[in-house]
Amino acid sequence: MRLVYIHNIAMPGPEANTVNVAKMCSAFAGLGHDVTLIASAGDGANGDLAQRIRRFYGLKHAFFAEPLPRLAKRPALAAVFGGARARQARPDLVITRAPHAALACCTLGLKTLLEVHADLSALSRVGRIAFDRVVMHPNLIGVVVISDALAQHFAADYPVLNGRLCVAHDGADAHETSAQLSGNERLSVGYVGRLYAGRGADILAATARLCPWADFHIVGGTGDEMQRLAGALPDNLECHGSVPHAQVAERIAGFDVVVAPYQRSVIVADGRTDTARWMSPLKLFEYMACGKAIVASDLPAIREILRDRETALLCAPDDPADWARALTTLRDDPVLLQRLGAAARDRFLAHHTWSKRAEHILGATLAFTARKPAAVVGHT
């Protein structure tokens, strides 16, 4: 199958959406499909875009990548240029996370799949208009959403999508790993990811103060984000800054326990969109892939992925004492620590690799094309 993926966010880059797009293009290519990514290359970017993307994200499978014109910074312009280039490629399917691009491609006669990771509050007014129009277009094959909760939301608000919603949680790479302890005398606790509001950096700092017998590490965050934490960190919490995504698994492997202290409101890169109800956090799958014991917030979106005391320990999001108790339990019970890590990895391998996600989405696309009657095609 010839696939074109259009993404109007600068790549490579640190945002989770770019990781998802790059990994999915690689996964589709790994399944034997002919994949072209049309994406923004950012200001001042030089060199072969495909090679830069492949190195930055540590991709396993090669695909073509073409930069959008630098003047195509607004979503509407990116949609016009991306759609025109996609039409030249004569794809069997276009995939995009931008409603503008989806509408442009559908209008140009291209069969299109739209992927959505939040409700419409994340979109501009024009973006919401584009979404309302594209869901009615006969060339829209279906909509991929990131969680069961988001599927239920769109099914209720857009009955026209009945039978064309595919739930595909996020994913990660499968690689050789081990659930063994780090070998440090003190428990090593790691957090990997950005430091936007609601990601729980303050809860992690408070927990570190309650656990002076452990060493805490934050891998990720920009200089400005880390500066905001400066002066509020205990001595046993160290910030390491961002690393290329290709190095993330290696960093996770150095910890005994990994944490995801999401709060009841979780803000993304735009500084305004709250995804707590819908999220399928990339870091959870990267943690699971590495076979490490996970302590995460007990939120409905997290419970779609992890089960308390089966694949993780789940804690009250805003209670550092609860997090400290969970870490104390894992410190005192290394058998439980390794069992949770192994169980999480087994579930990951069964359901959440990028390859399985790609297979699931393409399988759903075939079902949508055949107009099978299922209301929502789930991915559990």
N, C-alpha and C positions, 0 to 999 in steps of 0.2 A: 504494500500500500504506500502511496506517496502522501506524506503528511507535511503540512506547513504549520508552524507554531508562530504566532505573532505576539510579541511582548514589548510594550512601550516604556519599560523601566530600564535604566542603564545597566548593562551587563558587561563584564562581571561586576558584582557588587555584594555588599554584606547582607542585604535584606533577605528575609526568608523566602519572599516570593521569587527572587531570582534563583535561589537554590532549588526550589520546587521545579521551576521551568527548565533549568539546565539538566537536572537529574531525570526529569520526565522525557526530555528529548533524547538523552542517552539511553534511557530504558526502551523507548520506542525503537531506536536504532538497534539496540541489542536483540530485539525481537525480530529483526530482519527487515524493518520498514525503512523506506527512503525518507529521511527527515531533513527539513530545512527550517532553521530558526531565523525569523526576521525580528530584530530587536534593536533598541537604542544602544549605541556603543559609548555614550557619554561624551562630554566635551574633552577635546584634546587626546582622545584615544587613537592609537596608531597600531599598525600591524594587523595580522590576520585575526579576525574576531573569533573564529571557531577555535583556533589554537589557544588564544588567551582564555576563553571560557573553559576549555577542556583542562588547562593547567590549573586554573584558579579553583575549580570545583573538584578536581581529581576524578574526572569522568572516565568511565571504562570504555565507552563506545563513541566513535566519531560520528559527527553529522555536519552538514553544511550550516553556515551562519552568515547572514548578510545584515549589515547595519542599515538602520533607517537613516534617511537624510538628516543632517544636524538641524535643519530648520523645522523638522517634524517633532517639536517638543510638546505641543499641545495634543491631548488625546485625539481630537478630531482630525488633526493633520496626520498624526501617526496612523490613524485608521485608514485615511485615504491612500497614503503611500504604501502602507502594509497590505491593504486589500488589492491595490493595483499590482504589486509585486507577486502576491499570492496567486492572482489570476494568471499571470504569466507562467507560473510553475505548474499549472494544471493539476492541482492536488486532488486526491480522492476525498480528503478531509482537511479542514482548517480547524485548529484549536487555538483559543485565546482566552485570556482572563479580562479582556477589555470589551465592555458592551459596545463601544463605538466601533471597534474593529470587527466584532461579530456582525453588527448591522451592515457595515460596509461590505463585508464578504458575502453575506446573504444576498444583499442587493445586487452584487456582481454575479450571482448565480452559483456561488460556491457552497457546498454542504459544510456546515459549521457546527462546532461543539463549543459551548461557552462554559468556562469554569469559574465558579464564584466561591469566595472564601468568607464572606460576611453578608449581612443584610444590606439593603439599599442605602442605609444611612452612610455607608462608606463612599458612596458615589456623589459626584456633583449633580446639580439639577439637570444639566445636559446628559450626564451619564445615566440618570434615572429615566429620562425620556428615551434614550437609546435602548435601555433594557426593556422598557414597556413595549417598544416597537419590535425589537428583535424576537421576543418570546412569541410574537404573533406570526413571525415570518415562516413560510413553509420550508425554507432552506435551513432553518435551525433544527439540527438533529435532536439536540437535547441539552441539558444543563447538568454539569458535574458540580456537586457541592461537597464540602469538606467534613460534614458531620450529619448525624441523624437529625439533630435538632434543627439544623439549617434546612434540611430537606422537608421537614414537617412545616417549617415556617413558609417556605415557598409554595409547597403544595396547598396550603390554606389560602395564601394571598394570590396565587396564580393557578387557578384550576386548569388553564390551558396547558400547563406543564404536566398534568396527570399522565403517567406512563412514560415520561421523558426526564425523570430526575434520577441521577446516579450518585449514590453516596460513596465517596472514595476518600478515606482518611489519608493523612499525609504519610510519608514513608521515609526510608533511609536505605543506605547501601548495606548489603550483606557482605561480611568479610570475616576472616579468621580472627577470633578473639577468645578471651577467657574470662571467667568470673572470679579468678583468683584475687586475693587481697594484694594491695599495692606493696606490701612488705615493710611499710613504715610502722614504727612503734605506736604512733598516734593515728587515730582514724583520719583518713583523708576524705574530705567532703568537697564535691565540686559542683559548680553551676556553670553552664555554657550557654551563652546567648546575649542578646541585647539587654539594655537596662532601662527600657521605656517604663512609664508609669504602669503599675500593676504587675510588674514581673517579680516583685517580692524581694528586692535587694535589701530593703529595710528590715524585713522579717528575717532574712538570712543573717544580717548583722546582729540583730537581737538574739537569734538562736546561737550564733557563735559566742556571744558573751555568756550564755548559759552552759556552754560546752567548752570550757577552757582546756579540756583534754583532747580536743580535736583540732585539726588544721583545716581551714575553709579557703576555697579558691574560687574566684570569679574569672572566667575566661570569656572575654567579649566586652563590648561597649566601646564607644568612641572616647576620645580624650575629654570632651565636654561632659559626657555621661559619668565618667570616672571622677572627674573633678567635683561634680556635685556630691559624690559620696565621700570625698576626702574630708578627714576630720571627724567623720561619723563611724569609722571602721575600727573594730577592736584589733588588738595586736595579732590575733590568730586568724585574721581574714586578709587575704592578699588578692589584689586585682592585677591581672596579667594582660589586659587589653585584648583587642581583636586579633585573630589569626586567620589565615586563609582557610576556607572551608575544607580543603584537602587535608588539613592538619587536625581537624576537630576530633576524629576518632582516636587518634594517638593521645590527645589530651585527656579524653574521657577515660581511656584505658589506664591512666595513672592514678585514678581515684578509687577509693573503696566504695563510696556511696555517691550517688548523684541526685541532685534535688531540682524540683520544679515548683517554686513557691508562688504560683499564680494567685492573684487576688480576685475578689469578686467583680472587679472592673479591670479589664486588661486593654491598654491602649497600644495601638500599632504605630507604624512609622509616621503616619500623617498627623499624629499628635491629637486626634479627636475621636477616632473610631474605636468603640469598645467592642471587642470580639469575645468577651468572656463566655457568652451563651453559645457561640458557634465554633470556637477554636478547635483545632486539631494540631497541637503544637509540634513543630518539627523536632524540637529537642527531645521529646519523649521517645520518638522512634529511633533517634540516634543513640539515646541511652539504652533502649531495649536491644538494639543491634550489638552493643558492646557487652551485653551480659552483666551489667552492673546493677546492684541493688538500687532501687529508686524510692525516694520519698517525694511525694507530690501532694498538691492541694486536693482536698476532697470537694470537687466541683462536678456538676453533671457532665460537662464536656470531657473532663478527665476520665470519668467513670465509663464513658464510651470506649475507652482504650485500655484502662488499667483496672484491676480488681484488688481491693484491699486484702492484704495478707496472702494473696495468690501470686500477683505479679508486681506488687509494690506495697508500701505502707502509705496510706492516705491520711492527711492531717487537716485539721481546721485551718483554713487559709491564713487567718489573722491571729493565730495563737502561738507565739514562739515557744511557750512551754510544751505544747503538744509536739512541735517539731523536735525539741530537745529530747522528749521522751522517746520518740521514734528512733532518733539517732543513738540514744543510750541502749535501746533494745537491740539494735543492729551491732553495736560495739560489743555487747555482752553475749550475743548469739551468732557467732560466725557461720553456723550451719544455716540458720534462717537467712542471713545475708546472702550466702551463695545460692540458696534455693530460690530466693526471689529473683536474683539476677538470671539464673538459668531458665526459670519459668517465663520471665519476660522475653528473653531471647527466643525461646521456642515459639512463643506466640507471634513474635515479630517475624520469624522465618516462615511461619505458616500463613501469615496474612498481610504483612506490611512492608515487604521489600518494594523498591521502586518498580522492579520487573512485574511483580504481582499486581501492583497498582495499574501499570500500563495495560496488562492483560485484561484486568477487570473493566477498565474504561472502554477499551476497544470492544470487548464482549458486550457491554451495555449499549455501545453505539450500534452494533449489529442488531441488537434486540429492538432498539428504538426505530431503526430503519424498517424493520419488519412490522413495526407497530404492535408489539406484543402487549397484552393488556395489564401487566403488572403496574401498580400505582407508583411504587418506588423500588428501584433496583438497589438493594443494600449491599454494603461491603463491611463485613464484621470481622 
